[in-house]
Amino acid sequence: AQDNESLSPLRHAFHSLLAMGVVVAGLEHSKRGQRAEFAGGGGCEGKEQGRLEVLSEFVFRLWPLLLGNVLEWYEFAAYGYLVPQITTNFFNGSSAAAWLGFAVNFVVRPFGGFVFGWAADRFGRRKATVVSMLGMLVATVGQGLMPSSYCCGPALGGVGTILLVIFRGLQGFCTGGESAGIIPYIMESAPGQIRCTAVCIFAATLGVAFCLASSFAFLLTLILDEADMMMWGWRLPFLVCVIPGTLSLWGRRTLPETPEFLEWQEKRRQQLEHQQDQEQREAVDGETSTSSLDPACSFCREHAAGLIVVVLGSASGSVAWNQALWALSYARASGLPDVIALGIGSVLPIVISVVAFATAIVSDMKGLGPYPALLLGTLCLTLGWVPVFSLLQAFPGDPCVAAFGILLGFGVLLGLQMGTYHLFFACMFPTEYRGRLFGTAWNVSLAIFAGFAGAVSQALLKVAPIAPPLYVSGIGMVSFATLLWARRAQVFKKLQLHESQSPVKGEHDLEQQNFHTSTN
């Protein structure tokens, strides 16, 4: 706060970048202006400028969380790009074993989501993100320090392999906790008029992470020869994380707790005091308390629907994202040059992030909430995945077709879905249970559908060439049906949602209700 004037150029930079997003999204100025006049506002232009100012300030304040999330997916991507070197150093040339080591990250994520989610619900979102960042930093840097059979012989190499798998497990445990802490933190801290865009920035950092990892790996392959890359070059992408990781860890220590969590914490304190008074009165009167099974059964009935919606509703995005990456390996096996494949892999997350960001901006500006965009994106992904993949199969190894299909096909389809993806599923649960329930359910979906998407796609390819995209479309149908059921369940009071961040009933509906009420 004391350096407010010196930081103003950075804020102006944020304003410029976000203004580009507003241009991409497009504005219907006349309609927005009329609605602003009805609401008593100062016109569309002033309202959008105020939203831009709020968003830039919010993003600037949350840089420690966003930097840590970049590192989370950077490590994930770096391991994938360095699989040839890791296979030789730790797994005796077995690429299948190396990819199993990769899958360890996903298998452990649900456990981390529950543990860190419980900590976020019990002690606060900020404290949970600090501990998860510390574990991620230790695991990422530790992978770059392990002895390998290539440089230290088979004895130490065996120890290094065991330690590598342990660090991969620790990485997955802590990254599962990242989503359980960061997404509720952003969701509960963001102002209502920019909530979709603010939470979407969490997904947009993924594109930055993949771009950095692929660019760094590509740069190392140009600078170093094959022997140096195999001996020590592969360690550098992991070791450099110590600097930004320490910076993110330092920044998270100074973040305030979310107002929504503090409000719930105060209510919890009052409830505990009331419960203690009631237990004392019952002890004096000689009455017995009710069975502890009743609250447990009530809890399961209340949140079972939300857990099902998150696990099945997010499945299509999880499996489609990883099959899009697998499609690059398929294209390389079909004759696509490695340099072009690496370039497409670097640009793909950026395309997804740009489209997702534009989708979130439109959802905020129209006051739609996260539900309509997610439903439309899931439908488009379900219907469009098979034609795009069939195009890749019709022209195998063609660079133009591969770039068009993967970037403008898979990239746009995933971007449409990812714009409000995380916000909708985080809205399934109330404040007091949001961290543990969302963290567990979302990471279970990742473990089941994302962790093994590449292996399942490779196996299905041997059955029939059209089987891999049909697998994604089939999962998409399940997700689309789940989202339709979520809407119906809310209407009939079978699915309980947190009212202030309701993913189905957007702010536009509330504005219209308020307008009609004031008119009447």
C-alpha positions as CSV (number, residue, x, y, z in Angstrom):
1,A,0.0,0.0,0.0
2,Q,2.9,2.4,0.7
3,D,4.3,1.7,-2.8
4,N,1.0,2.4,-4.5
5,E,2.4,5.1,-6.9
6,S,5.4,2.9,-7.9
7,L,3.1,0.0,-8.7
8,S,0.8,2.0,-10.9
9,P,2.6,1.0,-14.1
10,L,1.9,-2.6,-13.3
11,R,-1.7,-1.9,-12.7
12,H,-1.9,-0.1,-16.1
13,A,-0.4,-3.1,-17.7
14,F,-3.2,-5.3,-16.1
15,H,-5.8,-2.8,-17.4
16,S,-4.4,-3.1,-21.0
17,L,-4.4,-6.9,-21.0
18,L,-7.9,-7.1,-19.6
19,A,-9.1,-4.5,-22.1
20,M,-8.0,-6.8,-24.8
21,G,-10.2,-9.5,-23.3
22,V,-13.1,-7.1,-23.3
23,V,-12.6,-6.4,-27.0
24,V,-12.4,-10.1,-27.8
25,A,-15.6,-10.8,-25.8
26,G,-17.6,-7.9,-27.5
27,L,-20.2,-5.6,-26.1
28,E,-23.7,-4.9,-27.1
29,H,-23.5,-1.3,-26.1
30,S,-27.1,-0.2,-26.7
31,K,-28.7,-3.0,-24.8
32,R,-26.3,-2.8,-21.9
33,G,-26.8,1.0,-21.8
34,Q,-30.5,0.6,-21.6
35,R,-30.2,-1.9,-18.8
36,A,-27.8,0.3,-16.9
37,E,-30.3,3.2,-17.2
38,F,-33.1,1.1,-15.8
39,A,-30.9,0.1,-12.9
40,G,-29.9,3.7,-12.2
41,G,-26.3,3.3,-13.4
42,G,-24.1,5.8,-15.2
43,G,-24.2,4.1,-18.5
44,C,-22.5,1.0,-20.1
45,E,-19.1,2.5,-20.6
46,G,-18.6,3.6,-17.0
47,K,-19.9,0.3,-15.8
48,E,-17.5,-1.7,-17.9
49,Q,-14.6,0.5,-16.9
50,G,-15.5,0.0,-13.3
51,R,-15.5,-3.8,-13.8
52,L,-12.1,-3.6,-15.5
53,E,-10.7,-1.7,-12.6
54,V,-12.0,-4.1,-10.0
55,L,-10.7,-7.1,-12.0
56,S,-7.2,-5.7,-12.4
57,E,-6.9,-4.8,-8.8
58,F,-8.2,-8.3,-7.8
59,V,-5.7,-10.1,-10.0
60,F,-2.9,-7.9,-8.9
61,R,-3.7,-8.8,-5.3
62,L,-3.8,-12.5,-5.9
63,W,-0.4,-12.9,-7.7
64,P,1.0,-15.3,-5.0
65,L,-1.8,-17.8,-5.6
66,L,-1.6,-17.5,-9.4
67,L,2.1,-17.9,-9.5
68,G,1.9,-21.1,-7.4
69,N,-0.8,-22.5,-9.7
70,V,1.5,-21.9,-12.7
71,L,4.2,-23.9,-10.9
72,E,1.8,-26.7,-10.2
73,W,1.0,-27.3,-13.9
74,Y,4.5,-26.4,-15.0
75,E,5.9,-29.4,-13.1
76,F,3.1,-31.6,-14.6
77,A,4.0,-30.5,-18.1
78,A,7.8,-30.6,-17.6
79,Y,7.6,-34.2,-16.6
80,G,5.6,-35.0,-19.7
81,Y,8.0,-33.2,-22.0
82,L,11.1,-34.8,-20.4
83,V,9.8,-38.4,-20.4
84,P,12.5,-39.7,-22.7
85,Q,15.3,-38.5,-20.4
86,I,13.4,-39.6,-17.2
87,T,12.8,-43.1,-18.8
88,T,16.6,-43.6,-19.4
89,N,17.7,-42.2,-16.0
90,F,15.2,-43.9,-13.7
91,F,13.1,-46.6,-15.5
92,N,15.7,-48.6,-17.5
93,G,14.2,-47.5,-20.8
94,S,10.6,-48.5,-20.0
95,S,8.3,-45.7,-21.2
96,A,5.3,-47.5,-19.7
97,A,6.9,-47.4,-16.3
98,A,7.7,-43.7,-16.7
99,W,4.1,-42.9,-17.5
100,L,3.0,-44.9,-14.5
101,G,5.2,-42.7,-12.5
102,F,3.4,-39.8,-14.2
103,A,0.0,-41.3,-13.2
104,V,1.0,-41.4,-9.5
105,N,0.3,-37.7,-9.4
106,F,-3.3,-38.2,-10.3
107,V,-3.9,-41.2,-8.1
108,V,-2.8,-39.3,-4.9
109,R,-4.6,-36.1,-5.8
110,P,-8.0,-37.0,-4.2
111,F,-6.4,-37.7,-0.8
112,G,-4.6,-34.4,-0.9
113,G,-7.9,-32.7,-1.9
114,F,-9.6,-34.1,1.1
115,V,-6.8,-33.4,3.6
116,F,-6.0,-29.9,2.5
117,G,-9.7,-29.2,1.9
118,W,-10.4,-30.1,5.5
119,A,-7.6,-27.9,6.6
120,A,-9.0,-25.0,4.5
121,D,-12.4,-25.5,6.0
122,R,-11.1,-25.8,9.5
123,F,-8.1,-23.3,9.7
124,G,-8.7,-21.1,6.7
125,R,-8.0,-20.9,2.9
126,R,-4.8,-18.9,3.2
127,K,-3.1,-21.3,5.6
128,A,-4.0,-24.3,3.5
129,T,-2.5,-22.7,0.4
130,V,0.8,-21.9,2.2
131,V,1.3,-25.5,3.3
132,S,0.4,-26.9,-0.1
133,M,2.8,-24.6,-1.8
134,L,5.6,-25.6,0.5
135,G,5.0,-29.3,-0.2
136,M,4.9,-28.6,-4.0
137,L,8.2,-26.7,-3.8
138,V,9.9,-29.5,-1.9
139,A,8.6,-32.2,-4.3
140,T,9.4,-30.3,-7.5
141,V,12.9,-29.3,-6.6
142,G,13.5,-32.8,-5.0
143,Q,12.8,-34.5,-8.4
144,G,15.7,-32.5,-9.9
145,L,18.1,-33.6,-7.2
146,M,17.6,-37.4,-7.3
147,P,20.5,-39.7,-8.2
148,S,19.9,-41.7,-11.3
149,S,21.3,-44.9,-12.8
150,Y,22.6,-43.0,-15.8
151,C,25.0,-40.8,-13.7
152,C,25.4,-42.7,-10.4
153,G,25.1,-46.4,-11.2
154,P,22.3,-48.9,-10.7
155,A,22.6,-49.0,-6.9
156,L,22.0,-45.3,-6.3
157,G,19.8,-45.2,-9.4
158,G,17.3,-47.7,-7.7
159,V,17.2,-45.4,-4.6
160,G,16.6,-42.4,-6.9
161,T,13.7,-44.2,-8.6
162,I,12.0,-44.9,-5.3
163,L,12.6,-41.3,-4.2
164,L,11.3,-40.0,-7.5
165,V,8.0,-41.9,-7.1
166,I,7.7,-40.6,-3.5
167,F,8.2,-37.0,-4.7
168,R,5.7,-37.6,-7.5
169,G,3.2,-38.8,-4.8
170,L,4.0,-35.8,-2.6
171,Q,3.5,-33.5,-5.6
172,G,0.1,-35.0,-6.4
173,F,-0.9,-34.8,-2.8
174,C,-0.1,-31.1,-2.5
175,T,-1.5,-30.2,-6.0
176,G,-4.8,-31.8,-5.0
177,G,-4.7,-29.4,-2.0
178,E,-4.0,-26.5,-4.2
179,S,-7.4,-26.7,-6.0
180,A,-9.1,-27.3,-2.6
181,G,-7.7,-24.1,-1.3
182,I,-7.2,-21.7,-4.2
183,I,-10.5,-22.0,-6.0
184,P,-12.6,-21.4,-2.9
185,Y,-10.3,-18.5,-2.0
186,I,-10.8,-16.8,-5.3
187,M,-14.5,-17.6,-5.5
188,E,-15.1,-16.2,-2.0
189,S,-12.9,-13.1,-2.5
190,A,-14.0,-12.0,-5.9
191,P,-16.7,-9.3,-6.3
192,G,-20.0,-10.6,-7.8
193,Q,-19.7,-8.7,-11.1
194,I,-16.3,-10.4,-12.0
195,R,-16.6,-13.8,-10.3
196,C,-16.7,-15.9,-13.5
197,T,-13.6,-14.1,-14.9
198,A,-11.7,-14.1,-11.6
199,V,-12.1,-17.9,-11.1
200,C,-11.3,-18.5,-14.8
201,I,-7.9,-16.9,-14.3
202,F,-7.1,-20.0,-12.3
203,A,-7.6,-22.1,-15.4
204,A,-5.8,-19.6,-17.6
205,T,-2.6,-20.0,-15.6
206,L,-2.5,-23.6,-16.9
207,G,-1.8,-22.3,-20.4
208,V,1.0,-20.2,-19.1
209,A,2.5,-23.2,-17.3
210,F,2.4,-25.4,-20.4
211,C,3.9,-22.7,-22.6
212,L,6.7,-22.1,-20.1
213,A,7.5,-25.9,-19.7
214,S,7.5,-26.6,-23.5
215,S,9.5,-23.5,-24.3
216,F,12.1,-24.3,-21.7
217,A,12.4,-27.9,-22.8
218,F,12.7,-26.9,-26.4
219,L,15.4,-24.3,-25.5
220,L,17.4,-26.9,-23.7
221,T,17.3,-29.3,-26.6
222,L,18.6,-26.5,-28.9
223,I,21.5,-25.5,-26.5
224,L,22.6,-28.8,-25.1
225,D,23.7,-31.9,-26.9
226,E,22.0,-35.2,-26.3
227,A,24.6,-36.5,-23.8
228,D,24.5,-33.3,-21.6
229,M,20.7,-33.3,-21.8
230,M,20.6,-36.9,-20.6
231,M,23.2,-36.3,-17.9
232,W,22.1,-33.1,-16.2
233,G,20.0,-30.9,-18.6
234,W,16.7,-32.6,-17.7
235,R,17.2,-31.5,-14.0
236,L,17.2,-27.8,-14.8
237,P,13.4,-27.3,-15.4
238,F,12.7,-28.7,-11.9
239,L,15.5,-26.9,-10.1
240,V,14.6,-23.4,-11.4
241,C,11.3,-23.6,-9.6
242,V,13.0,-22.9,-6.3
243,I,13.0,-19.1,-7.1
244,P,9.4,-18.5,-8.1
245,G,8.2,-21.1,-5.6
246,T,9.9,-19.3,-2.7
247,L,8.5,-16.0,-4.0
248,S,5.0,-17.4,-4.1
249,L,5.4,-19.0,-0.7
250,W,6.4,-15.6,0.7
251,G,3.5,-13.8,-0.9
252,R,0.9,-16.2,0.3
253,R,1.9,-15.6,3.9
254,T,0.6,-12.0,3.6
255,L,-2.7,-12.7,2.0
256,P,-5.9,-11.9,4.1
257,E,-8.5,-14.6,4.8
258,T,-11.7,-14.5,2.7
259,P,-14.6,-12.5,4.2
260,E,-17.0,-15.3,3.6
261,F,-14.8,-17.8,5.6
262,L,-14.4,-15.3,8.4
263,E,-18.1,-14.8,8.6
264,W,-18.7,-18.6,8.7
265,Q,-16.0,-19.0,11.3
266,E,-17.8,-16.5,13.6
267,K,-21.1,-18.3,13.1
268,R,-19.3,-21.6,13.9
269,R,-17.9,-20.1,17.2
270,Q,-21.4,-19.0,18.2
271,Q,-22.8,-22.5,17.3
272,L,-20.2,-24.2,19.5
273,E,-21.0,-21.9,22.4
274,H,-24.7,-22.7,22.0
275,Q,-24.0,-26.4,21.8
276,Q,-21.9,-26.4,24.9
277,D,-24.7,-24.5,26.8
278,Q,-27.2,-27.0,25.6
279,E,-25.0,-30.0,26.6
280,Q,-24.6,-28.5,30.1
281,R,-28.4,-28.1,30.4
282,E,-29.0,-31.7,29.3
283,A,-26.4,-32.9,31.8
284,V,-28.2,-31.1,34.6
285,D,-31.6,-32.4,33.5
286,G,-30.3,-35.9,33.0
287,E,-31.3,-36.1,29.3
288,T,-29.3,-38.0,26.7
289,S,-28.1,-36.5,23.4
290,T,-29.2,-37.7,20.0
291,S,-27.2,-40.3,18.2
292,S,-24.1,-39.2,16.2
293,L,-25.4,-41.2,13.3
294,D,-28.2,-38.8,12.6
295,P,-26.0,-35.8,11.7
296,A,-23.7,-38.1,9.6
297,C,-26.7,-39.5,7.7
298,S,-28.1,-36.0,7.2
299,F,-24.7,-34.8,5.9
300,C,-24.5,-37.6,3.3
301,R,-28.0,-37.0,2.1
302,E,-27.5,-33.3,1.8
303,H,-24.2,-33.3,-0.2
304,A,-24.4,-36.6,-2.1
305,A,-26.0,-34.9,-5.1
306,G,-23.4,-32.2,-5.2
307,L,-20.6,-34.8,-5.1
308,I,-22.2,-36.7,-8.0
309,V,-22.5,-33.6,-10.1
310,V,-18.9,-32.6,-9.6
311,V,-17.4,-36.1,-10.4
312,L,-19.6,-36.8,-13.4
313,G,-20.2,-33.3,-14.6
314,S,-16.5,-32.4,-14.8
315,A,-15.5,-35.8,-16.4
316,S,-15.8,-34.6,-20.0
317,G,-13.4,-31.7,-19.4
318,S,-10.9,-34.0,-17.6
319,V,-10.8,-36.7,-20.3
320,A,-10.9,-34.3,-23.3
321,W,-8.0,-32.1,-22.1
322,N,-5.7,-35.1,-21.7
323,Q,-6.8,-36.8,-24.9
324,A,-6.0,-33.5,-26.7
325,L,-2.5,-33.9,-25.4
326,W,-2.4,-37.5,-26.4
327,A,-3.6,-36.5,-29.9
328,L,-0.2,-34.8,-30.3
329,S,1.5,-38.1,-29.7
330,Y,-0.9,-39.8,-32.2
331,A,-0.1,-37.1,-34.8
332,R,3.7,-37.6,-34.2
333,A,3.3,-41.3,-34.7
334,S,1.4,-40.6,-37.9
335,G,4.4,-38.6,-39.3
336,L,4.0,-35.1,-37.9
337,P,7.5,-33.6,-37.3
338,D,8.6,-33.3,-33.7
339,V,9.3,-29.5,-33.9
340,I,5.8,-28.8,-35.2
341,A,4.2,-31.1,-32.6
342,L,6.1,-29.2,-29.9
343,G,5.0,-25.9,-31.2
344,I,1.3,-27.0,-31.4
345,G,1.6,-28.3,-27.9
346,S,2.9,-24.9,-26.7
347,V,0.1,-22.9,-28.4
348,L,-2.8,-25.3,-27.5
349,P,-3.0,-24.2,-23.8
350,I,-2.9,-20.5,-24.8
351,V,-5.8,-21.0,-27.2
352,I,-7.8,-22.7,-24.5
353,S,-7.0,-20.0,-22.0
354,V,-8.0,-17.1,-24.4
355,V,-11.3,-18.7,-25.4
356,A,-12.0,-19.6,-21.7
357,F,-11.2,-16.1,-20.6
358,A,-13.5,-14.6,-23.3
359,T,-16.3,-17.0,-22.3
360,A,-16.0,-16.0,-18.6
361,I,-16.0,-12.3,-19.5
362,V,-19.2,-12.6,-21.5
363,S,-20.8,-14.6,-18.7
364,D,-20.0,-11.8,-16.2
365,M,-21.0,-8.9,-18.5
366,K,-24.4,-10.5,-19.3
367,G,-24.9,-11.6,-15.7
368,L,-25.6,-15.2,-16.7
369,G,-23.6,-17.0,-14.0
370,P,-21.5,-20.0,-14.8
371,Y,-24.2,-22.6,-15.7
372,P,-25.2,-21.6,-19.3
373,A,-21.6,-21.3,-20.6
374,L,-20.6,-24.6,-19.1
375,L,-23.7,-26.4,-20.5
376,L,-23.2,-25.0,-23.9
377,G,-19.4,-25.8,-23.8
378,T,-20.1,-29.4,-22.8
379,L,-22.6,-29.8,-25.6
380,C,-20.3,-28.4,-28.2
381,L,-17.4,-30.6,-27.0
382,T,-19.6,-33.7,-27.1
383,L,-20.8,-33.1,-30.6
384,G,-17.6,-31.7,-32.1
385,W,-14.9,-34.0,-30.8
386,V,-15.5,-36.9,-33.2
387,P,-15.5,-34.8,-36.4
388,V,-12.3,-33.0,-35.4
389,F,-10.5,-36.2,-34.6
390,S,-11.7,-37.8,-37.8
391,L,-10.1,-34.9,-39.7
392,L,-6.8,-35.7,-38.1
393,Q,-7.2,-39.3,-39.1
394,A,-8.1,-38.4,-42.7
395,F,-4.9,-36.4,-43.2
396,P,-2.3,-38.1,-41.0
397,G,0.9,-36.2,-40.4
398,D,-0.3,-33.1,-42.3
399,P,1.0,-30.0,-40.3
400,C,-1.8,-27.7,-41.4
401,V,-4.5,-30.1,-40.6
402,A,-2.9,-31.0,-37.3
403,A,-2.6,-27.3,-36.3
404,F,-6.2,-26.6,-37.4
405,G,-7.7,-29.6,-35.8
406,I,-5.9,-29.5,-32.5
407,L,-5.7,-25.7,-32.0
408,L,-9.0,-24.4,-33.5
409,G,-10.8,-27.7,-32.9
410,F,-9.8,-29.1,-29.6
411,G,-8.6,-25.7,-28.3
412,V,-11.8,-23.8,-28.9
413,L,-14.1,-26.7,-27.7
414,L,-12.2,-27.0,-24.5
415,G,-12.0,-23.2,-24.0
416,L,-15.8,-22.9,-24.3
417,Q,-16.2,-25.4,-21.5
418,M,-13.4,-24.2,-19.3
419,G,-14.6,-20.6,-19.0
420,T,-16.9,-21.2,-16.0
421,Y,-15.9,-24.8,-15.3
422,H,-14.3,-24.5,-11.9
423,L,-16.7,-21.9,-10.5
424,F,-19.8,-24.0,-11.2
425,F,-18.5,-27.0,-9.5
426,A,-17.1,-25.1,-6.5
427,C,-20.6,-23.6,-6.1
428,M,-22.0,-27.0,-5.3
429,F,-21.1,-26.8,-1.6
430,P,-21.6,-24.4,1.2
431,T,-18.7,-22.4,2.8
432,E,-18.1,-24.7,5.7
433,Y,-17.6,-27.8,3.6
434,R,-16.5,-26.4,0.2
435,G,-12.8,-27.0,0.5
436,R,-12.9,-30.7,1.4
437,L,-15.9,-31.7,-0.7
438,F,-15.0,-29.8,-3.8
439,G,-11.3,-30.8,-3.5
440,T,-12.1,-34.5,-3.1
441,A,-14.8,-34.8,-5.8
442,W,-12.9,-32.8,-8.4
443,N,-9.7,-34.6,-7.8
444,V,-11.5,-38.0,-7.9
445,S,-12.8,-37.0,-11.4
446,L,-9.2,-36.1,-12.4
447,A,-7.8,-39.4,-11.1
448,I,-10.4,-41.5,-12.9
449,F,-10.8,-39.7,-16.2
450,A,-7.7,-37.6,-16.7
451,G,-4.9,-39.7,-15.2
452,F,-5.6,-42.7,-17.5
453,A,-7.0,-40.9,-20.6
454,G,-3.8,-41.4,-22.6
455,A,-3.6,-45.1,-21.7
456,V,-7.3,-45.7,-22.4
457,S,-7.1,-43.8,-25.7
458,Q,-4.0,-45.8,-26.8
459,A,-5.8,-49.1,-26.0
460,L,-9.0,-48.0,-27.8
461,L,-7.0,-47.1,-30.9
462,K,-6.1,-50.8,-31.3
463,V,-9.8,-51.7,-31.2
464,A,-11.0,-49.2,-33.8
465,P,-9.6,-45.9,-35.1
466,I,-12.8,-44.0,-34.2
467,A,-12.9,-45.5,-30.7
468,P,-10.8,-42.8,-28.9
469,P,-13.0,-39.8,-29.9
470,L,-16.2,-41.8,-29.3
471,Y,-14.9,-42.4,-25.8
472,V,-14.7,-38.7,-25.2
473,S,-18.1,-38.0,-26.7
474,G,-19.6,-40.8,-24.6
475,I,-18.2,-39.2,-21.4
476,G,-19.4,-35.9,-22.7
477,M,-23.0,-37.2,-22.9
478,V,-22.8,-38.4,-19.3
479,S,-21.5,-34.9,-18.2
480,F,-24.2,-33.1,-20.2
481,A,-26.9,-35.3,-18.8
482,T,-25.5,-34.7,-15.3
483,L,-25.6,-30.9,-15.8
484,L,-29.2,-31.1,-17.0
485,W,-30.1,-33.1,-14.0
486,A,-28.4,-30.6,-11.7
487,R,-30.7,-27.9,-13.1
488,R,-33.7,-30.0,-12.6
489,A,-32.6,-31.1,-9.1
490,Q,-32.2,-27.5,-8.1
491,V,-35.7,-26.6,-9.3
492,F,-37.2,-29.4,-7.3
493,K,-35.1,-28.7,-4.2
494,K,-33.1,-32.0,-4.5
495,L,-29.8,-30.2,-4.9
496,Q,-28.8,-27.6,-2.4
497,L,-26.7,-24.7,-3.6
498,H,-25.0,-21.8,-1.9
499,E,-27.4,-19.0,-2.8
500,S,-24.9,-16.1,-3.0
501,Q,-22.9,-18.0,-5.7
502,S,-25.7,-20.0,-7.3
503,P,-24.3,-21.4,-10.6
504,V,-27.7,-21.9,-12.2
505,K,-29.5,-18.8,-11.3
506,G,-27.2,-16.0,-12.5
507,E,-26.9,-12.4,-11.5
508,H,-28.9,-11.4,-14.6
509,D,-32.0,-13.2,-13.3
510,L,-31.6,-11.4,-9.9
511,E,-31.3,-8.0,-11.7
512,Q,-34.5,-8.7,-13.6
513,Q,-36.3,-9.7,-10.5
514,N,-35.2,-6.6,-8.7
515,F,-36.2,-4.4,-11.7
516,H,-39.7,-5.9,-11.9
517,T,-40.2,-5.7,-8.1
518,S,-39.2,-2.0,-8.1
519,T,-41.5,-1.3,-11.1
520,N,-44.5,-3.0,-9.4
